[in-house]
Amino acid sequence: MSAPIELYYWPTPNGWKVSIALEEMGLAYDLKPVNIGAGEQFEPDFLKISPNNRMPAIIDPDGPDGEPIAIFESGAILQYLGRKSGQFYPADPRARAAVEQWLFWQMGGLGPMAGQAHHFRTYAKAIEPDESKLEYGKTRYTNEVNRLYGVLERALSDGRDYIAGEYSIADMAIWPWILPEGQGQDLADFPLLSAWMDRVGARPAVKTGRALGTDMRRPLDEDSADGKKARDLLFGQKARV
């Protein structure tokens, strides 16, 4: 038997993508928590695995050539795991292209825009008490997330059950980022997206992957010394050479 994959993780949408995929694919893994609020992502040993100082990352002791391989960036990890397991990442070129375009749509669009909406709607208020200074960013990113929800709604309007046709790593990437309350959205405005959320969320592996490490997470907007330290670490970063 292969040694378990090492999962460097914290319970955030990007982390959930990979924990869900590992559960769906039935791949054994060992959890290696990376407390991003405490700055553990900047530890030298983690930098060797993830040059961008971001989780998630994995080490697969049984890489493609039988040697260990380290991978960072959640989209790249999902593609790797799909190839390794032969699941949820089709070999047919057209079907694979359909999955990849939605995977990269999430990586380049939904994730960054939703992250900014969360920042300006929730976390920034604990940094800048004058909310008038935050209004443009709040409106800009809330509206963009609304537009992106609309893209998904239209994609699902042809009767498909999942984003790229069959259930795939594209669904695993997108689902964790649909967090309407923190993004200023109402799923009642997007009934097909809402039904898809329920459909994906009912899968046992999604429930397990989403719940991984729930007890470790603390709100970044809490009014405490730890909360301020976490915000300073996460939102005040500059180049480290």
Salt bridges, closest charged atoms under 4 A:
GLU24 OE2 - ARG203 NE 2.73
ASP45 OD1 - LYS48 NZ 3.72
ASP60 OD2 - LYS84 NZ 2.86
GLU144 OE1 - ARG140 NH1 3.99
GLU144 OE2 - ARG147 NH2 2.89
ASP158 OD2 - ARG160 NH2 2.85
GLU222 OE2 - ARG218 NH2 2.93
ASP226 OD2 - ARG218 NH1 3.23
ASP232 OD2 - LYS228 NZ 2.92
